């Protein structure tokens, strides 16, 4: 609105009115985005933090929402790894492990969590990191 030439006071009044009637709710937006990231995308907490920050969600709102989220990091990582492991069946186990664990790290999982999930999904025991 400011870029369109509206005065700061007009912008603030309009935003307050919209917020007052429930049309603007940053916390609800952030909660919905986090639920999608954690649920459908099976993203790790770090990835969710980055997504919320990229959308301009305040750090304290992000912390509060993630504090309420169930701590299922290992389970989500394994679900994602298992869903992707079938696509890597033709590869050398070492290469498949590297690709799968790398995917999990890119999705925001801790490296240790990613390696454990990749090993389990590929049914690899004792593979060196």
C-alpha positions in Angstrom: 0.0 0.0 0.0 2.9 2.3 0.8 4.4 1.6 -2.7 1.0 2.6 -4.2 1.3 6.0 -2.5 -0.9 5.7 0.6 0.1 7.5 3.7 1.6 5.6 6.6 -1.4 6.5 8.8 -3.9 5.2 6.2 -1.9 2.0 5.9 -1.8 1.4 9.7 -5.5 2.1 10.0 -6.5 -0.2 7.2 -4.2 -3.0 8.6 -5.7 -2.6 12.1 -9.2 -2.8 10.7 -8.5 -5.9 8.7 -6.8 -7.5 11.7 -9.7 -6.5 14.0 -12.2 -8.4 11.8 -9.9 -11.4 11.5 -8.8 -11.0 7.9 -5.2 -10.7 8.8 -3.9 -13.2 11.4 -0.1 -13.7 11.2 -0.1 -16.4 13.8 -2.8 -18.4 12.1 -0.9 -18.1 8.8 2.3 -19.2 10.4 0.6 -22.1 12.2 -0.9 -23.3 8.9 2.4 -23.0 7.0 4.2 -24.9 9.8 1.6 -27.7 9.8 1.9 -28.0 6.0 5.7 -28.1 6.2 5.8 -30.6 9.0 2.9 -32.7 7.7 2.7 -32.9 3.9 6.3 -32.0 3.2 7.7 -34.0 6.1 10.2 -31.1 6.6 12.6 -30.9 9.5 12.3 -28.1 12.1 15.1 -26.1 10.6 13.4 -26.0 7.3 10.2 -24.9 8.9 12.0 -22.1 10.7 13.5 -21.0 7.3 10.2 -21.1 5.6 8.5 -19.0 8.3 11.4 -16.5 8.3 11.2 -16.2 4.5 7.5 -15.3 4.8 8.3 -12.6 7.4 7.0 -14.4 10.5 8.4 -12.9 13.7 11.0 -15.1 15.4 9.0 -15.2 18.6 6.0 -16.5 16.8 8.1 -19.1 15.0 9.5 -20.3 18.4 6.0 -20.5 19.9 4.5 -22.4 17.1 7.4 -24.9 16.9 7.3 -25.3 20.7 3.7 -26.5 20.3 4.5 -28.9 17.4 4.9 -32.6 18.3 8.5 -33.7 18.5 8.5 -36.4 15.8 11.6 -35.4 13.9 13.0 -39.0 13.7 9.7 -40.4 12.6 9.1 -37.7 9.9 12.6 -38.2 8.6 12.1 -42.0 8.4 8.7 -41.5 6.6 10.3 -39.2 4.0 13.4 -41.5 3.6 11.2 -44.6 3.2 9.0 -42.9 0.6 12.1 -41.9 -1.5 14.2 -45.1 -1.0 12.3 -47.0 -3.7 13.5 -44.5 -6.3 17.1 -45.3 -5.5 16.9 -49.1 -5.8 19.2 -49.3 -8.9 22.0 -47.3 -7.3 25.1 -48.5 -5.5 24.1 -48.6 -1.7 26.8 -46.0 -0.9 25.5 -43.6 -3.5 21.9 -44.2 -2.6 22.7 -43.5 1.1 24.5 -40.3 0.1 21.6 -39.0 -2.0 19.0 -39.9 0.5 20.8 -38.5 3.6 21.6 -35.3 1.5 17.9 -34.9 0.7 17.0 -35.2 4.3 19.6 -32.6 5.3 18.2 -30.2 2.6 14.8 -30.7 4.1 16.0 -29.4 7.4 16.9 -32.5 9.4 20.0 -32.7 11.6 22.8 -34.7 9.8 22.7 -37.5 12.4 18.9 -37.9 12.1 19.3 -37.9 8.3 21.9 -40.6 8.3 20.0 -42.8 10.7 16.8 -42.5 8.7 18.6 -43.1 5.4 20.2 -46.3 6.8 16.9 -47.6 8.1 15.0 -46.8 4.9 17.7 -48.5 2.7 18.1 -51.3 5.2 21.9 -50.6 5.3 23.8 -51.7 8.4 27.3 -50.3 9.2 27.7 -48.1 6.2 30.3 -45.4 6.8 29.1 -41.8 6.7 
